[in-house]
Structure formats: C-alpha cells, structure tokens
Amino acid sequence: FDQHVQVVPVGAADPIGDTAGGLIGYNSFNYADKSLGAFLEAPPSPPNVASFTVTAELKSGQPYFRGINSTVKYLDLKSVFYSCQVMNGQGSVSVTQTCTIQVAGVKYDAGATVVQELQFDPSLLPVGVQFASTSFPDTFRGLKNVTIQEVQGLTPQQLAVVSFDNVAYTAYTC
C-alpha cells in the first residue's frame, strides 16, 4: 500500500481496488494514512494502510481480497497486521478500540470455507503500538477469495474502522 500517493481530500474515499500492486485486489478497502488520525503515525510499514468502514461496505459490498485476473488461480494467506479504530464526528480516526474481525477464506478446489477470528485489544499491545499481527494456519492455503467483517466492536459499526497493513500472501498462477 505504501507506493500509493493519496491525491484526494482528507476524509474522502480513496479506493484500493486492483491498484495496490501485486496480484490481489481489495474490495471496499480504501487507502488511509496519518492524515486520518494519530493512530496511523506509526503503522507497521508507513505511510499507508488499507481500511474499511460500514459506509464503504454499503457502497461497494463486503470487503474481500481476491486474485485480480484470470491468471491467478488461488492464493495462500500467510499473515497480516490489523487494528480497529473509532471514527470521530469530523471524519478522522480518534482512538483504537477492542473488536473481533472475522476472516473467511473459500477454498479454490473444494469450495469449503475456513474461518479465523482476530481479536484486537489495544490494552494488550506495548505502548505506542497500534496494530496486532497474526499468522494464518495451513488451512488458509489454496483460497480463491477471502472475506473480512467486523463481528464485534465497542462502538456501533457506523463509527468503526478496520485497518490492515502488510498483507502477506502467495498467489499461484498455474
């Protein structure tokens, strides 16, 4: 996400889509950087992260990752940094908050679904760290897409922002 230069006004949507580089696309995710709030002063790899809100989901559908062209057959999701924040009334992010994020992958060969829930609790992180990380088990190999949703947070979903950085994957084209 970090090669992207934001050219939209602060608080405006800047969709990632298939333009993030690499071989996967991001539906309902927008670029975000420190102009949206102090939580992004020190993301794992500055300056940008991928974020989604319920507003983006209502406009573009459920957030997901997927191969961006017909040559990508499937992908292995390896690891990700993630965070949950609260949006203030001015369209910027004010603080991190506890939440649960559900990551569900659909297998390329069998159509089966694998699920992992990510628990984000900022009180468990070292001072100054605003993203947790996880590595996905081997069951997250051979996926045709990966859907994301916030399943529980402290604030109403209309005020929640879920952010990702350093999405590690391997895409297979054969």
Phi, psi and omega in degrees: 000348193276348177278348183283135175254121181287132181235016179254160178298153178305134179088348179277154179291138177226081188299143176279308181056228181260018188257007185282359185086164181080199188244007177240150177253161185234112178268135178069012176259143175240152171293144174217146176219189187296347176294342178271354178153163185295338182298339181262016177296329184219064174291164181308320174226098183293159007260342189256155168227171175257126182231152171223154177229169177296330178298314178296322180295319178295327181281318190242357181098179184301137177295136176203161170251147177198162174297142188268352178211173186293346180281340178274112182277316180198171180220157172252122176271123187258307183199167180199150167263141183215157182203155175235138182226169176249132177274133177271179184292347180263008178085013176242166184269132185258309184216160172282157180216159176290138176199169174238129180246130177260127177247120182234126180248139177259125182292138180295315188275324188247348183074003178291156180247135174247143186227140171222135176259133179256121179265121177250121178224102184299338180290344179268355182268152175299155178304133179087351179263128185239006178229138171263169177226158175214152170250138182272146179289171181301340178295344178268030174254149177072043183260142175268335171199165182225118178262152184230138171206148172276123183257343178200132177213172181279333182250163176302148183303333179298338182254000185268144174233130176248130184235146178231150174216154176051056176288114181260129181207165169236128178255139181247131184251000182253000000 
